[in-house]
Amino acid sequence: MTRESESGLPIEPVYGPDALDGWRAEEKLGEPGAYPFTRGVYPTMYTGRPWTMRQYAGFGTATESNARYKQLIANGTAGLSVAFDLPTQMGHDSDAPIAAGEVGKVGVAIDSIDDMRVLFGGIPLDKVSTSMTINAPAALLLLLYQLVGEEQGVPADKLTGTIQNDVLKEYIARGTYIFPPKPSLRLIADIFKYCKAEIPKWNTISISGYHMAEAGASPAQEIAFTLADGIEYVRTAVAAGMDVDDFAPRLSFFFVARTTILEEVAKFRAARRIWAKVMREEFGAKNPKSLMLRFHTQTAGVQLTAQQPEVNLVRVAVQGLGAVLGGTQSLHTNSFDEAIALPTDKSARLALRTQQVLAYETDVTATVDPFAGSYVVEKMTDDVEAAALELMHKIEEMGGAVNAIERGFQKNEIERSAYRIAQETDSGERVVVGVNRFRLDEEEPYEPLRVDPAIEAQQADRLAKLRAERDQGAVDAALDQLRKAAEGTDNVLYPMKDALRARATVGEVCNALREVWGAYVPTDAF
């Protein structure tokens, strides 16, 4: 009996040589580290060293998050990944009325240089790589990080890390946008230019399919919509006068890893192949690094269950294995209790240990692209690639990703996929252990980590103290310069950095830009 993959593509009970009839290995595969990068972006992949184990963390105050980061580093994590609270993600200060009830809940509250200084206190920024999951206000958080590095005496060319900075997927699937699409793309182009000149080792964008997948996108939809967004960003930068090879090597991507290992491996391999061809054939990229789709992976939070949460340890291990077999450059493994609350110290440590077992106790790091030549994986790679290209062609016919977003195309496609998954789960056709099969009569009690509600008042007090101490004239002057740059064509990051150095808050800087660019209001199509 033929099953269907997560993308709705057939999975045959048996695959043989006929599945790859007429298949040209040299065209489809190449060598690891060589075009079209199906087999991985580096020749040796994990045989020299494993992927970067980058655990996503951040909650409450900067002081609490700093303690968690130091604990993760002590436990062997090689890279930090910062989660910000919703007010920070939306460009609001903790004492703004709209922030009430959300301060420090889903990430750390960062209102100013004072908070950023505490967040990375005692952590040498020339020794760690830091990823920041921040989009609409990504420029602000990057500049705050640079300012803290300067205070530590770390030159900007020694800073390494990534800002997510992918605002297009916010309009599609997540919703933490601030400005309309056009000024948002202008801001991203300014970030590309700034980093080329000032922070050359920084990954300027992490083009994300993860959040679309969490909203219900299939694997084929995930890579199609993500790569279409990537094309839009490249076109924007080129239109702004940049040479593709000046910024494309610093582009990175962010995908999910589900429990369906075979299709996930195929998805990652197909994505690399599509991107390499697009960059070479559409944009004429010459630098091999411009053709490489380097990506971070996070295990699938949406597949975690509050029922029998310890079972999530198994899910996360399987998902992490899929990411590794698919050739990820860095990986975050979710904690087993994340469907209930923020991770505890113990659950965060177990999540990291899961990666360490994969890296050091299995043999998956001993060889590059273990599934190369597998009849099923090569056929599934071709099938996912074809399905993704069909969706990308539809987006091109609409005039590109932004036009398709404005028509609600991606959002509607994802909602249909999510509805199908919900129907299959409700009917029992899709088995979810502990939810619709293999349930317990009574769940065991579990004590989650809780964020102290007093954090909101504490952050408000810190802001009041900051505003009383700072040179308000210097702040006002810097914000005026920022408005002028936003009204014209100058790079906004330089006056933005001056404002943040003068202790302007995240909310004040974003409000200055809102005054010029406006705020995005979704259309009826959404």
matplotlib code that plots the C-alpha trace (Angstrom):
import matplotlib.pyplot as plt

x = [0.0, 1.4, 1.6, 1.8, 4.7, 4.1, 4.1, 1.4, 3.8, 3.6, 6.0, 6.2, 6.7, 9.8, 12.2, 14.7, 17.0, 13.9, 13.0, 16.1, 15.7, 17.6, 19.0, 22.3, 24.3, 27.0, 24.2, 22.1, 24.8, 28.2, 30.8, 30.3, 31.3, 30.9, 28.0, 25.1, 25.8, 23.2, 25.6, 26.5, 28.2, 31.6, 33.8, 34.4, 31.1, 31.2, 34.2, 36.5, 34.2, 30.5, 27.9, 27.5, 25.4, 23.4, 20.8, 18.0, 17.5, 16.3, 13.6, 12.8, 15.5, 18.9, 20.4, 18.5, 19.2, 22.9, 23.0, 21.4, 23.9, 26.9, 25.4, 25.0, 28.5, 29.8, 27.8, 29.5, 27.3, 29.4, 27.0, 24.4, 20.9, 18.9, 15.2, 13.6, 10.2, 7.3, 7.6, 11.3, 10.4, 7.7, 9.9, 8.1, 9.7, 8.7, 6.8, 4.7, 1.0, 0.9, 3.7, 1.6, 1.5, 4.2, 7.5, 10.0, 7.5, 8.7, 12.2, 14.4, 13.4, 15.9, 15.1, 18.4, 22.2, 22.0, 20.1, 22.3, 25.4, 24.0, 22.8, 26.4, 28.3, 31.2, 30.8, 33.7, 32.1, 35.2, 35.0, 31.3, 29.1, 25.7, 22.4, 19.6, 16.1, 14.9, 13.4, 11.8, 14.1, 17.1, 19.3, 18.9, 19.8, 22.9, 24.1, 23.6, 25.6, 28.4, 28.3, 28.8, 31.6, 33.3, 33.0, 34.7, 37.5, 36.4, 36.8, 33.7, 35.6, 36.0, 32.2, 30.5, 26.9, 23.6, 20.5, 17.3, 16.3, 13.7, 10.7, 8.9, 8.0, 6.5, 3.8, 3.3, 3.2, 4.3, 3.1, 5.9, 6.3, 6.6, 7.0, 5.4, 7.3, 9.1, 10.8, 11.5, 13.4, 15.2, 16.3, 17.5, 19.6, 21.1, 22.0, 23.8, 25.8, 26.6, 27.8, 30.0, 31.8, 31.7, 31.0, 32.2, 32.0, 28.4, 25.6, 23.2, 20.0, 18.7, 15.9, 13.4, 11.1, 10.9, 8.0, 6.1, 6.5, 5.3, 2.2, 1.5, 3.6, 4.5, 8.2, 7.8, 6.0, 8.6, 11.5, 9.6, 8.4, 11.7, 13.7, 11.3, 11.8, 15.6, 15.3, 13.4, 16.1, 18.8, 16.9, 16.5, 20.2, 21.2, 18.7, 20.3, 23.6, 25.4, 27.3, 25.8, 29.1, 29.6, 26.7, 25.5, 28.2, 26.8, 23.2, 22.0, 18.8, 16.7, 14.6, 12.6, 13.4, 10.3, 10.0, 9.6, 13.4, 13.5, 11.5, 13.4, 16.7, 15.4, 14.1, 17.4, 19.2, 16.6, 16.9, 20.6, 20.3, 17.6, 19.5, 22.7, 21.1, 19.1, 22.2, 24.3, 21.7, 19.5, 22.0, 25.3, 27.1, 30.7, 31.9, 31.2, 30.3, 27.4, 26.0, 26.0, 22.8, 24.1, 21.4, 20.5, 17.9, 15.6, 13.6, 9.9, 8.3, 4.8, 5.2, 5.9, 3.0, 2.0, 0.7, 3.4, 6.0, 9.0, 8.1, 9.3, 12.9, 12.4, 10.8, 13.6, 16.3, 14.7, 14.3, 17.9, 19.1, 17.2, 18.8, 22.3, 21.7, 20.4, 23.7, 22.8, 25.4, 24.0, 21.3, 19.0, 17.3, 14.0, 13.6, 11.0, 8.9, 8.5, 4.9, 4.1, 6.3, 9.8, 12.5, 14.0, 17.7, 17.6, 15.5, 17.7, 20.8, 19.1, 18.4, 22.0, 23.1, 20.9, 23.0, 26.2, 25.1, 24.4, 27.8, 30.0, 28.2, 26.9, 28.7, 26.7, 29.7, 32.1, 31.0, 29.6, 26.0, 25.2, 22.0, 23.7, 22.6, 19.7, 16.9, 14.2, 16.1, 17.2, 13.7, 12.2, 14.8, 13.7, 10.0, 10.3, 12.5, 9.8, 7.0, 8.9, 9.8, 6.2, 5.2, 8.1, 7.0, 3.5, 5.1, 7.2, 4.0, 2.5, 5.6, 7.7, 7.4, 6.1, 3.3, 2.4, 2.3, 0.1, -2.3, -2.3, -0.9, 1.6, -0.6, -3.6, -1.5, -0.1, -3.5, -4.8, -1.9, -2.4, -6.1, -5.2, -2.9, -5.5, -8.1, -5.8, -5.0, -8.6, -9.6, -6.7, -5.3, -2.2, -1.0, 0.3, 1.5, -0.1, -2.7, -4.9, -3.3, -1.4, -2.9, -2.7, -5.8, -4.1, -1.1, 1.8, 2.2, 4.9, 6.2, 7.1, 9.4, 7.5, 8.5, 8.2, 5.5, 7.4, 9.9, 7.6, 7.8, 11.5, 12.1, 9.9, 12.0, 15.2, 13.8, 12.8, 16.3, 17.9, 15.8, 16.7, 20.4, 21.0, 21.7, 18.3, 19.6, 22.0, 19.2, 16.9, 19.6, 20.5, 16.9, 16.4, 19.4, 17.8, 14.5, 16.4, 18.2, 15.0, 13.3, 16.2, 18.6, 21.4, 22.1, 20.0, 22.3, 24.9, 22.6, 20.7, 24.0, 24.6, 21.1, 21.5, 25.0, 23.3, 21.0, 17.9, 15.6, 14.4, 10.9, 12.1, 14.3, 11.4, 8.9, 11.2, 11.1, 7.4, 6.9, 8.6, 7.8, 4.4, 3.3, 2.1, -1.6, -2.6, -5.0, -8.3, -6.5, -4.9]
y = [0.0, 3.4, 6.0, 9.8, 11.9, 15.1, 17.0, 14.8, 12.9, 9.1, 6.9, 3.5, 0.3, -0.7, 1.4, -0.1, 1.1, 1.8, 4.7, 6.5, 5.5, 8.0, 9.6, 11.3, 11.1, 13.6, 16.2, 15.5, 14.8, 16.1, 15.7, 17.0, 20.6, 21.1, 22.3, 21.6, 20.8, 18.1, 16.1, 19.0, 22.4, 21.2, 18.4, 16.8, 17.8, 16.3, 14.0, 16.9, 18.4, 18.1, 20.8, 23.8, 22.8, 26.0, 26.0, 28.5, 30.2, 33.4, 34.3, 36.8, 39.4, 39.7, 38.5, 35.2, 34.6, 35.4, 32.7, 30.1, 31.0, 30.4, 27.1, 26.0, 27.0, 25.0, 22.0, 22.1, 24.2, 25.8, 28.6, 30.8, 31.4, 34.3, 34.2, 37.7, 38.5, 39.7, 43.4, 43.3, 41.5, 44.1, 47.1, 48.1, 49.0, 46.9, 49.8, 50.4, 49.7, 47.3, 45.2, 44.5, 40.8, 39.8, 41.1, 38.3, 35.5, 33.9, 35.3, 37.9, 41.5, 43.9, 47.6, 49.3, 48.9, 48.5, 45.2, 44.0, 44.6, 42.5, 39.7, 39.1, 40.1, 37.8, 36.1, 37.1, 37.9, 37.1, 33.5, 32.6, 32.6, 34.1, 33.7, 36.2, 35.2, 38.7, 40.1, 43.5, 45.2, 43.0, 46.0, 47.3, 44.1, 43.6, 47.1, 46.7, 43.5, 45.4, 48.1, 45.5, 44.0, 47.4, 47.8, 44.5, 45.6, 43.1, 44.5, 44.2, 41.9, 39.3, 39.1, 36.0, 35.0, 35.5, 37.7, 36.1, 39.3, 37.6, 39.8, 38.4, 35.2, 37.4, 38.5, 34.9, 32.9, 34.6, 38.1, 40.0, 42.6, 46.4, 48.2, 47.7, 45.3, 48.0, 49.9, 46.5, 45.3, 48.7, 48.1, 44.6, 46.0, 48.6, 45.8, 43.9, 47.0, 47.8, 44.3, 44.1, 47.3, 46.9, 43.3, 41.1, 37.7, 38.2, 36.2, 39.0, 37.1, 33.6, 33.1, 31.0, 28.2, 27.0, 29.3, 28.4, 24.7, 25.3, 27.0, 23.9, 24.2, 20.9, 20.2, 21.2, 24.4, 25.1, 25.2, 26.7, 29.7, 30.1, 30.1, 32.5, 34.9, 34.4, 35.3, 38.5, 39.5, 38.9, 41.0, 43.8, 43.9, 43.8, 46.6, 48.6, 48.4, 45.5, 42.8, 39.4, 38.0, 40.8, 39.6, 36.2, 34.2, 35.6, 34.5, 31.6, 29.7, 28.2, 25.0, 22.6, 18.9, 16.7, 13.1, 11.9, 11.4, 10.3, 13.2, 15.7, 14.4, 14.7, 18.2, 19.5, 18.0, 19.4, 22.9, 23.0, 21.9, 24.5, 27.4, 26.6, 26.6, 29.8, 31.7, 30.6, 30.8, 33.8, 36.0, 34.9, 34.3, 33.4, 32.8, 29.2, 30.4, 32.4, 29.1, 27.3, 27.0, 26.9, 26.4, 26.1, 23.5, 23.4, 20.3, 20.6, 22.3, 21.9, 18.1, 18.1, 17.1, 18.2, 14.7, 12.3, 15.0, 12.6, 11.0, 14.2, 13.1, 10.4, 12.7, 15.3, 12.6, 11.4, 14.9, 15.8, 12.7, 13.7, 17.2, 15.7, 13.1, 16.1, 18.0, 20.9, 23.4, 24.0, 22.5, 23.4, 20.5, 21.4, 20.5, 17.8, 20.2, 23.0, 22.1, 22.9, 25.9, 27.4, 24.7, 23.9, 23.7, 19.9, 19.7, 22.2, 20.1, 16.9, 18.6, 19.4, 16.0, 14.6, 16.3, 15.2, 11.6, 11.9, 13.5, 11.3, 8.0, 7.2, 6.7, 9.3, 11.7, 9.1, 9.6, 12.4, 12.2, 8.6, 8.3, 9.3, 6.8, 5.5, 4.7, 6.1, 9.2, 10.2, 9.7, 11.6, 14.4, 14.7, 14.6, 17.3, 19.4, 19.2, 20.1, 23.0, 24.3, 24.2, 26.4, 28.8, 29.1, 30.1, 32.8, 34.1, 34.3, 36.6, 38.9, 37.5, 36.8, 40.2, 40.3, 36.8, 37.7, 40.7, 38.3, 35.9, 33.0, 31.5, 32.0, 30.3, 27.4, 26.8, 27.0, 24.3, 22.1, 22.7, 21.9, 18.6, 17.7, 18.6, 16.5, 13.5, 13.8, 14.2, 11.1, 9.0, 8.5, 10.4, 8.8, 11.1, 9.0, 10.0, 12.2, 10.1, 6.6, 5.1, 7.5, 7.4, 7.5, 10.1, 12.2, 12.4, 15.8, 18.0, 21.3, 23.7, 26.7, 29.9, 33.5, 35.9, 38.4, 41.0, 41.2, 43.7, 46.2, 45.6, 46.5, 49.6, 50.7, 50.1, 52.2, 55.0, 55.1, 55.0, 58.0, 60.0, 59.4, 59.7, 62.9, 63.4, 66.1, 63.6, 61.0, 63.5, 64.7, 61.1, 60.1, 63.2, 62.1, 58.6, 60.1, 62.1, 59.0, 57.0, 59.8, 59.8, 57.1, 57.1, 53.9, 54.1, 51.8, 54.5, 57.0, 54.1, 53.0, 56.6, 56.7, 53.3, 54.3, 57.4, 55.0, 55.4, 52.5, 49.9, 51.4, 54.9, 53.9, 51.8, 54.6, 57.1, 54.8, 54.2, 58.0, 57.9, 54.5, 53.8, 50.4, 47.4, 46.7, 43.3, 43.3, 41.4, 38.6, 37.7]
z = [0.0, -1.0, 1.8, 1.3, 2.6, 4.6, 1.3, -0.1, -2.4, -2.7, -0.8, -2.4, -0.3, -2.3, -4.4, -6.8, -9.7, -11.8, -9.4, -10.7, -14.4, -16.6, -13.4, -13.9, -10.7, -11.8, -12.5, -9.5, -6.9, -7.6, -4.8, -1.2, -1.1, -4.8, -7.1, -6.8, -3.2, -2.9, -0.7, 1.6, 1.5, 2.8, 1.4, 4.9, 6.6, 10.2, 9.7, 10.8, 13.5, 14.3, 13.6, 15.9, 18.9, 19.4, 22.1, 22.0, 25.3, 26.9, 29.4, 32.1, 32.8, 31.2, 34.5, 34.4, 30.8, 31.3, 34.0, 31.6, 28.8, 31.2, 32.2, 28.6, 27.8, 30.8, 29.6, 26.2, 23.9, 21.1, 20.2, 21.9, 20.5, 22.0, 22.4, 22.9, 24.5, 22.4, 23.3, 22.1, 18.9, 18.2, 19.0, 22.2, 25.6, 28.6, 30.2, 27.1, 27.7, 24.7, 26.5, 29.6, 30.5, 28.0, 29.5, 29.7, 28.9, 25.7, 25.8, 27.4, 27.7, 26.1, 26.3, 25.9, 25.9, 29.7, 29.3, 26.5, 28.6, 31.4, 29.0, 27.8, 31.0, 31.6, 28.1, 25.8, 22.5, 20.5, 21.8, 21.2, 18.1, 18.9, 16.9, 17.7, 16.8, 16.0, 12.8, 12.4, 14.9, 14.0, 13.2, 16.7, 18.5, 16.2, 17.0, 20.7, 20.4, 18.6, 21.2, 24.0, 22.0, 21.8, 25.5, 25.9, 23.5, 20.8, 17.3, 15.1, 12.6, 15.4, 16.1, 14.7, 14.7, 12.9, 13.1, 11.8, 10.1, 7.9, 7.9, 4.9, 6.7, 9.5, 7.0, 6.0, 9.2, 12.4, 12.7, 14.6, 11.9, 12.5, 9.2, 5.8, 3.4, 1.2, 4.1, 5.8, 2.7, 2.5, 6.2, 5.3, 2.4, 4.8, 7.2, 4.3, 3.4, 7.0, 7.9, 4.7, 5.8, 9.6, 10.8, 7.9, 9.6, 10.6, 8.9, 8.0, 7.6, 8.4, 5.9, 7.8, 6.9, 10.5, 11.4, 8.3, 9.1, 12.6, 11.2, 9.1, 5.9, 4.3, 3.6, 0.0, 1.0, 3.6, 1.2, -1.7, 0.3, 2.1, -1.1, -2.7, 0.2, -0.3, -3.9, -3.0, -0.5, -3.1, -5.7, -3.2, -2.4, -6.1, -6.9, -4.1, -6.0, -4.3, -6.1, -5.4, -4.4, -1.8, 0.4, -0.7, 1.1, 4.4, 3.7, 5.8, 6.2, 9.1, 8.7, 10.9, 11.4, 11.7, 12.9, 9.2, 8.7, 5.1, 3.7, 5.9, 4.6, 1.1, 1.8, 3.0, 0.0, -2.5, -0.9, -1.4, -5.0, -5.9, -4.2, -6.0, -9.4, -8.7, -7.5, -10.4, -13.2, -12.2, -10.3, -12.0, -8.7, -9.2, -5.7, -4.7, -1.2, -2.8, -4.1, -0.7, 1.2, 4.8, 7.3, 11.0, 12.1, 15.1, 16.0, 15.5, 18.5, 16.9, 17.2, 20.9, 23.2, 26.7, 27.2, 28.4, 27.8, 28.4, 25.1, 23.5, 24.3, 21.7, 19.2, 19.5, 19.1, 15.9, 14.6, 15.5, 13.7, 10.5, 10.6, 10.9, 8.2, 6.0, 6.5, 8.9, 9.9, 13.4, 15.4, 18.3, 20.0, 21.8, 25.5, 26.3, 28.4, 25.9, 25.1, 28.8, 29.7, 29.3, 29.7, 33.1, 33.6, 33.6, 30.4, 28.6, 29.6, 28.3, 25.0, 24.6, 25.7, 22.9, 20.3, 22.1, 21.9, 18.2, 17.6, 19.8, 20.3, 16.9, 13.6, 11.6, 11.7, 10.2, 6.6, 4.4, 3.2, 4.4, 2.3, -1.0, -3.7, -1.6, -4.1, -1.8, -0.6, -4.1, -5.5, -2.6, -3.1, -6.8, -5.8, -3.1, -5.5, -8.2, -5.9, -4.4, -7.9, -8.9, -6.0, -6.7, -10.3, -9.1, -6.9, -9.8, -12.0, -9.3, -9.5, -6.6, -2.9, -1.8, -4.4, -3.5, 0.2, -0.5, -2.3, 0.6, -1.5, 0.9, 3.9, 2.2, 1.0, 4.5, 6.1, 3.7, 4.7, 8.4, 8.0, 6.4, 9.2, 11.8, 10.1, 9.9, 13.6, 14.6, 12.6, 13.9, 10.4, 11.7, 14.9, 17.7, 20.6, 23.8, 22.1, 19.9, 20.7, 23.6, 26.1, 29.9, 32.0, 34.2, 33.4, 35.9, 37.6, 36.3, 37.8, 35.0, 35.1, 35.7, 34.9, 37.8, 37.0, 39.0, 36.0, 34.3, 37.2, 37.5, 33.8, 34.1, 37.1, 35.0, 32.2, 34.5, 36.0, 32.5, 31.3, 34.4, 34.1, 30.3, 28.3, 26.8, 24.4, 22.9, 22.5, 20.8, 18.4, 17.5, 16.9, 14.7, 12.6, 12.4, 11.1, 8.4, 7.2, 7.1, 5.0, 2.6, 1.2, 3.8, 5.6, 8.8, 10.9, 11.5, 13.2, 14.8, 16.5, 17.7, 19.3, 21.0, 22.3, 23.8, 25.6, 23.4, 24.0, 21.5, 21.6, 21.0, 18.0, 16.5, 17.1, 15.3, 12.3, 12.6, 12.3, 8.9, 7.5, 9.2, 10.7, 8.7, 8.8, 7.3, 4.4, 4.3, 2.4, 5.7]

ax = plt.figure().add_subplot(projection="3d")
ax.plot(x, y, z, "-o")
ax.set_aspect("equal")
plt.show()
